[in-house]
């Protein structure tokens, strides 16, 4: 896996975690995915594991 791919995956993971945190703080409300906050964080953790060396 190239460094560019790793950086993209890490960036996606950070954006997903920020989205989950903002949804928890009720700053951003997206009703369609509000019930899946936990899974969003799990997916982002998995992306970080995949992108680590």
C-alpha positions, 0 to 999 in steps of 0.5 A, spaced: 500 500 500 502 506 498 503 512 502 498 516 498 493 511 500 495 510 507 494 518 508 487 518 504 485 512 509 487 516 515 484 522 513 477 519 511 478 515 518 479 522 522 473 525 518 468 520 520 470 520 527 469 528 527 462 527 524 461 522 530 463 527 535 459 532 532 453 528 532 454 526 539 454 533 541 448 535 537 452 540 533 451 536 526 444 532 526 443 527 520 437 523 522 439 517 517 445 515 520 444 518 527 443 510 530 449 508 527 454 513 530 458 507 534 459 503 527 462 509 524 467 510 529 468 502 529 469 503 521 474 509 522 478 505 527 478 499 522 481 504 517 486 506 521 488 499 523 488 498 515 492 504 514 498 503 519 504 500 517 
